[in-house]
Every structure is written in C-alpha cells, then in structure tokens.
Amino acid sequence: MPGGRAQVYYKKDHKFDAGPTVITAPFLFDELFTMFGKKREDYVEFLKVEPWYRFEFTDGQKLDYGEGIEKTIEEIERISSGEGQGYRRLIKFSERIFNVGFDKLADQPFNKFLTMLRQIPALLSLRSYLSVYNFVGSYLKHNHLRRAFSIHPLLVGGNPLKTTSIYCLIHYLERKWGIWFPKGGTGALVQSLAKLAVEVGVKFELQKQVKEVIVQDGRAAGICLSNGDKSYCDLLAFDADPPKVYSKLIEEKYRSKWTDTRLNKLSYSMGLFVWYFGTNKKYPNVKHHTIIMGDTFKELLAEIYDKKVISDDLSLYLHRPAATDPEMSPSKGDSFYVLAPVPNKKASIDWKLAGERVRIQIQKQLEKSILPGLGDCLEVSFFVTPDDFEDRFNTLWGSGFSIAPILTQSAWFRFHNKSEELEDLYFCGAGTHPGAGLPGVVSSAKVVEKLVPPSRDTEKIRFQELFRTKSRTFALASLVLPKERAEAIFRLYYVCRTLDDWADEGHLEKLKNAMECWENHQPHEILDHYRFLQARWGLHSEPLTKLINTMLREQDGVAITDMDELLDYCHGVAGTVGLMTCPIFGVTNEKAIKHANDLGIAMQLTNICRDVHEDAENGRVYLPAEFFKCKPHPSHFLTQESDDFLDEVASVKIRVLAEADKRYKSGEKGISYLPWRVRIVVRWAGRMYSEIGKVIRSNPSAYHSKRAVVPNWNKLLALIPSACRSFLK
Ligand SMILES: Cc1cc2nc3c(=O)[nH]c(=O)nc-3n(C[C@H](O)[C@H](O)[C@H](O)COP(=O)(O)OP(=O)(O)OC[C@H]3O[C@@H](n4cnc5c(N)ncnc54)[C@H](O)[C@@H]3O)c2cc1C
C-alpha cells in the first residue's frame, strides 16, 4: 500500500498507524493540495491535539506540554519554580533558529558547497555547534525539564547529545503551527495524498521491488524490477533510503563519492522497536502522545548509540489516537502503539530472539506506570524490529530514520537531492536534505521540484540562443546577471515568447489549450517551464493567467478604444512579465512590484509606437481610437492616404510615448529595491528601451513604416550612466 513508514496495519477490529502520528507544519500539506487547485480540507480533516505531549517521570511527576505558552510555563513552574523565564528565552532563540533553519534553508537545494559556505556565519551565530541537550541545558536546569525539552532529535532519528541545536527549531515549529492529527489517522492523510496523486495523473505500481538502477552513459536510464521487468525513463526520482539505493541498487563501479566504505562509515539513526497492541477495555485517562521517561537519559542514549545494547531502562513513546479521534479504536477497546528507541542493526542483536523479550519488558513497564492490568485485556499484539525496517522498509542497517541528523551529515553533507553520482537521478525523503519527519520529507520533495527542470539541460542553450537572437536589447543586459538568474530569465522569456508568437500568428487553439491545461493543472510542454520557475523562484500564477487571457482576447481582433483599455492591455501582456521577473530578481517588496508593472507597461507602449505599421499589417490597431478624429482602421495605416493622417498618427504616438515616460519614471523608482547587479540590468534595459521612444519622437513620420532602432554604440553608452547610478542606489 502507499505510505511507506506511514502505512496502516489492520488487525481484528483494530487499526494502527505504523509510524508518524505527530503532524507539525500542516501548511505543507495544504500547499501541496493548493498547487493542484484543490483544498486539503476536502480530502482530510486535521484535528487539534491537546496536550501535545504528556511526559511521565519515574518519580510520579507529570508535565503537560501544549498550546498556550502560559499554560506550559505553569507546568514548568510546578516542576521547577523560576524556570518559566528560561523556557520563554528558549522559545525566543528557537524562533531565530527557525527563521534561518526552516524558513530559509529547509526547502532550498544544498547541492553546491558554496550554498553551505554562505550559511556558516548564520549557523555559528545560531550556536549550531552545540548539541540540542547542551543548548536546552543553557535555558532549563531541572533534570526533568532538560530531558523533556531535548527529546526532539529522537523524533527524527538523532541523539540529543550529539544532534546540532539547529533541530531546536522544532520547538518553534510546534509553537507556530501546533500539533495535529488527521481524522481517521495518519493513514487517512496518506489516502488523501494518494487520491490527489491519482487525480493528477500519477500511476502507482504497488507490490513491486526495484532491484537495480540501469546506468547508461553516466546517467540513470531506468530501473530493473525483481521480476526482471525493465522500465526506461528520462529521469529517476527515488524516495527510498539513499544509502540503500547506492549500496544495493547501483553497482559500485558507478560510484565515486558514495563508495561502500564511505557508506559504511556514516552515522546511522537508531533502530525502532514498535509494539502495536489492542485492548478490550478503554484507558480514557491516557493522553494521545505520552512520553514515559526512564530513570536514565545519557546512559540510555549511550546504550542505544555507542554501546549498541538493549537497555534495561527504556524510555517509551505511547500512542493512543482515540484520545483525539474516538473512531481510532473499537467501541469497547483501545488501540495503541508503543515505541522504544533501540540500537540499529550495526549492533549484534538477534531480533528473532530479543523481540519478544523486549516486548515483555515494555509491557511490564507500562503495567507499572500508566496501563495497569494491561496483560489481562490484550486482544491484539504484534511488533516490528530493526529487522523489519531493513527488510520491509528497505533502510540500510534497519535504521528508523536513515542517516543521523548530526552537523556533518546535514545540508550539503547529507545525500544530495540531485545525485552526485549519476545524471538524471534525484532523491527525496528522510535520508536527503533537509531530513526525516513529515515536514522534512515534504520539504525534500519541494527541493527536488526546484532542481528538476521540465526538460533536459541541453534545452538551456536553446533558451539562451532564442533570447540572444530575438531580444538583443535584453540579451546585452543579461550579461551582467548572475548565471542562475540569467538562466531563469531565458526560460521565462522562452515561455512568454512562445505564447506571444502563438498570439501574433493567430494560433487560437494552442492558446486555448494552454489555458485549459493551466487552469486544470495538467502537464503542458511550455507552461511546465513556468511551473518549474514557480517552484524554483516562487513566481505567482496570476500574472500568467492574465497574460494568456489577454492574448486570447487579442485573437478576437484588436481595436483599442481608449487609454484605459490600452493600459490594461499593456499590463496584460507586459506588466505581467515585469511581475514575473520580480521573484527571479529577489524582489518581494509590494511597492517595488507596482513599479515593475509600470516598467513593463512603459516598454509595451514603446513597442506599440514602434510597430504601428507592422501591427496594422496583422489587422491590429493599438493606438487608442479616442485620440483620432475618426476611428482608425488598419488599412488607413497601410495605405498612408494623406499627410494629415500621418501627422495625426505622429501626434498620437507622442501622447502614448508621454504616458510611457511617466511609467519609465515610476519603473526607475522601483529599481532601488533590486540587488545592485540586477539594478544595472533593469536600469540599462529601461534606458535602451526609452531610447527607442526618443528615436521615434525625433521624426515620428519617418518611422511610420520603418522600424525605429537604437544603434548598438548608443546602447552600450547607456550602460555607463546605468552602472554608475546603480552603484549608488
Ligand atoms: C515509528 C515511527 C514514528 C514516526 N513518527 C513521526 C511523527 O510522529 N511525525 C513525523 O513527522 N515523523 C515521524 N516519523 C518519521 C517519518 O515517518 C519518516 O521520516 C517518513 O515517513 C519517511 O518518509 P520517506 O518517504 O522518506 O520514506 P518511507 O516512508 O520509508 O517511503 C519509502 C518508500 O519507498 C519504498 N521503497 C524503498 N526501496 C524500494 C525499492 N527498492 N523498490 C520499491 N520500493 C521501494 C518503501 O517501500 C516505501 O514505501 C516516524 C517514523 C517512524 C518509523
């Protein structure tokens, strides 16, 4: 079934979510549905969980941790008077970590070392060199509190004594969005995603095992299944555990970085022992998520990670979903799972022998603490061990969460989302950046989307050439742009230019089809490039919708009546392009966006004045009829019957160019919001364009049927003032 570690087990009347139960950052799921024009709420409901966790200590003390910071502080004060302020400061600093670690880095590709280098000052100032345990200890002193607020790395497979304090961002993540549970269990969330996937054209092939990656010419060319079937592909994206994929599915001769020796040396997350059990009685006082702390903490972690033995003093996580969603258990019973972190399979533990022993040890611990009489009311019971994680979930060493989230295995040091070994091979999931846990795994998919171009890289050259040959003005300006942004602009140009060509050549059907695919979120040869830019740079959908709509309207013939209509048209076909470029140039300020729209409009007005004759040949009149004595017809511009008419056209062009000048001025104001290199580009392009207006103005009638052009030397001259000014502002 779909779901991997989040699948569902059914036994008698009981239903058990196999793995994830704590849903944080629910917006990531909302976003996924929104991308396809759907609402998550129509597929699955998220229920609030309260408290988020209950901690139980061996001395009988309890700590409820949940929504409402004051309530949590009261609980903290009850355990250790005076420590509430420390918690407040902890949350404050976690917010700083969150702002960098989650907001800026979680869904960003880390396949370049430079990206990593750039983050180092921020990571140092966030004290990432501290372990979570030491970091928390600098705010909370009481042993219970220090342990309770250090457990977060365990949720993603890390040892709190060794995991970088960057993972303390989870504290703020929980505070910001709360903790949720899908109605019907995590399985209902999996089902909702599977339903969405099928609706948008994804095909699932279950019950099949990939045995080998087919490598051809240094690229991942396909897969071979265990039954011998082969499938070839343009591109392969794996959600499976990367160390397992590299070591078992790709021959070592194709691997220069991830050799078997290196894979062996990595630090793997702990193993998990999970006991699923159903009772024929209810335990209404047990909260949804209970952490039952053992007597020891550091010793337990040393036993799991270093000594690699099963401890006599386990700490447990107990899941009782019916506390939030009563339908998660049979009417007269209760369904639970209890999880104990244990050593992974690098330890020499024979789980076939040890499994039942550990289960009994856990049952006794629960009977003594919060589930008295458990042995007498057990109805269903089964467990999974690291053996199952290795065999069924296909993780190397049976680890619960792939490689451990230590600093030297995070971000650039983690398995890259774009394979370092083979072309056309991508990875998402727990073993890749940013890491394990549902928010991490969904974010890793976002990273892959940013890295996977909708076409082969060879197309990049085509885009660049198209840009250079068709838009010489902008091509000159693009030379100053950083490479990645320039490539994004070439791709955007390709999208807009293709649509524009269809509009000019009257390909109504192609435009209609594009609109249909766009609105219905269906694949489309050209618009997929825009979708790629959306994923990589955050472009909005509205400008493209407006652009295509304006082009569709244009197909009914163009006879602009007044200036307002002309401005709306220019916004539709060019202001929108200005808006599209903003995210690529890194502009987010709302004021700047208005100026970008104006600059696009100014350029389009200039184009219109330059191309009056050419447009008339295509049966289009963009100059507003309100400025003419009689409504002009395209034929009037072509026959040039009288000098009077030419004079009239000239004066209309001057009026339109005056409007363009106003917009250039506004565009100029927006330039100060841009990064300096981009400032030069945009200012230079604006100046070169407004030069066209000057050439027309110098002799409007002469440039009626002849295209006004700015000489190249003049264009280059415009660079000097543009650059000088751009250094200042
Ligand atoms: C017990 C438990 C509790 C957890 N609790 C939480 C929690 O409360 N909150 C939270 O956010 N996270 C939690 N996690 C972590 C979270 O579940 C995982 O990080 C996440 O589900 C991993 O997703 P994934 O897509 O990377 O891997 P998986 O879910 O393992 O998906 C990988 C898929 O690839 C398939 N596959 C692998 N190899 C092959 C092959 N060769 N051929 C074909 N198919 C293959 C597997 O069968 C599987 O379906 C928990 C994990 C566990 C185990």
The ligand as a Tripos MOL2 file, in Angstrom:
@<TRIPOS>MOLECULE
LIG
   53    58     1     0     0
SMALL
NO_CHARGES

@<TRIPOS>ATOM
      1 C1          7.5270    4.5510   14.1840 C.3       1 LIG1
      2 C2          7.7620    5.8840   13.5600 C.ar      1 LIG1
      3 C3          7.1730    7.0110   14.0840 C.ar      1 LIG1
      4 C4          7.3530    8.2540   13.4930 C.ar      1 LIG1
      5 N1          6.7040    9.3390   13.9900 N.ar      1 LIG1
      6 C5          6.7570   10.5040   13.3250 C.ar      1 LIG1
      7 C6          5.9180   11.5720   13.7010 C.ar      1 LIG1
      8 O1          5.1400   11.4550   14.6430 O.2       1 LIG1
      9 N2          5.9700   12.7180   12.9870 N.ar      1 LIG1
     10 C7          6.7950   12.8520   11.9200 C.ar      1 LIG1
     11 O2          6.7860   13.9240   11.2780 O.2       1 LIG1
     12 N3          7.5930   11.8390   11.5200 N.ar      1 LIG1
     13 C8          7.5840   10.6680   12.1970 C.ar      1 LIG1
     14 N4          8.3410    9.6230   11.7830 N.ar      1 LIG1
     15 C9          9.2720    9.8250   10.6740 C.3       1 LIG1
     16 C10         8.5740    9.7330    9.3460 C.3       1 LIG1
     17 O3          7.6240    8.7330    9.3720 O.3       1 LIG1
     18 C11         9.5790    9.4070    8.2630 C.3       1 LIG1
     19 O4         10.6680   10.2830    8.3030 O.3       1 LIG1
     20 C12         8.9310    9.4880    6.8940 C.3       1 LIG1
     21 O5          7.7050    8.8120    6.8710 O.3       1 LIG1
     22 C13         9.8750    8.8960    5.8930 C.3       1 LIG1
     23 O6          9.3220    9.0350    4.6470 O.3       1 LIG1
     24 P1         10.1250    8.6080    3.3520 P.3       1 LIG1
     25 O7          9.2240    8.9430    2.2450 O.co2     1 LIG1
     26 O8         11.4920    9.1750    3.3830 O.co2     1 LIG1
     27 O9         10.3530    7.0330    3.4890 O.3       1 LIG1
     28 P2          9.3010    5.8570    3.5030 P.3       1 LIG1
     29 O10         8.0490    6.2750    4.1540 O.co2     1 LIG1
     30 O11        10.0160    4.6960    4.0860 O.co2     1 LIG1
     31 O12         8.9880    5.6190    1.9850 O.3       1 LIG1
     32 C14         9.9010    4.9560    1.1340 C.3       1 LIG1
     33 C15         9.0980    4.0780    0.2080 C.3       1 LIG1
     34 O13         9.9610    3.5530   -0.7830 O.3       1 LIG1
     35 C16         9.6990    2.1730   -0.9010 C.3       1 LIG1
     36 N5         10.9230    1.5180   -1.3810 N.ar      1 LIG1
     37 C17        12.1510    1.5250   -0.8140 C.ar      1 LIG1
     38 N6         13.0140    0.8070   -1.5550 N.ar      1 LIG1
     39 C18        12.3310    0.3340   -2.6210 C.ar      1 LIG1
     40 C19        12.6690   -0.4820   -3.7430 C.ar      1 LIG1
     41 N7         13.9020   -0.9380   -3.9340 N.pl3     1 LIG1
     42 N8         11.6940   -0.7880   -4.6300 N.ar      1 LIG1
     43 C20        10.4330   -0.3170   -4.4550 C.ar      1 LIG1
     44 N9         10.0490    0.4630   -3.4210 N.ar      1 LIG1
     45 C21        10.9910    0.7780   -2.5070 C.ar      1 LIG1
     46 C22         9.3410    1.7270    0.5040 C.3       1 LIG1
     47 O14         8.6280    0.5230    0.4740 O.3       1 LIG1
     48 C23         8.4910    2.8930    0.9570 C.3       1 LIG1
     49 O15         7.1640    2.7510    0.5530 O.3       1 LIG1
     50 C24         8.1890    8.3610   12.3710 C.ar      1 LIG1
     51 C25         8.8120    7.2290   11.8340 C.ar      1 LIG1
     52 C26         8.5960    6.0020   12.4090 C.ar      1 LIG1
     53 C27         9.2240    4.8170   11.7890 C.3       1 LIG1
@<TRIPOS>BOND
     1     1     2 1
     2     2     3 ar
     3     2    52 ar
     4     3     4 ar
     5     4     5 ar
     6     4    50 ar
     7     5     6 ar
     8     6     7 ar
     9     6    13 1
    10     7     8 2
    11     7     9 ar
    12     9    10 ar
    13    10    11 2
    14    10    12 ar
    15    12    13 ar
    16    13    14 ar
    17    14    15 1
    18    14    50 ar
    19    15    16 1
    20    16    17 1
    21    16    18 1
    22    18    19 1
    23    18    20 1
    24    20    21 1
    25    20    22 1
    26    22    23 1
    27    23    24 1
    28    24    25 2
    29    24    26 1
    30    24    27 1
    31    27    28 1
    32    28    29 2
    33    28    30 1
    34    28    31 1
    35    31    32 1
    36    32    33 1
    37    33    34 1
    38    33    48 1
    39    34    35 1
    40    35    36 1
    41    35    46 1
    42    36    37 ar
    43    36    45 ar
    44    37    38 ar
    45    38    39 ar
    46    39    40 ar
    47    39    45 ar
    48    40    41 1
    49    40    42 ar
    50    42    43 ar
    51    43    44 ar
    52    44    45 ar
    53    46    47 1
    54    46    48 1
    55    48    49 1
    56    50    51 ar
    57    51    52 ar
    58    52    53 1
@<TRIPOS>SUBSTRUCTURE
     1 LIG1         1 GROUP 0 **** ****
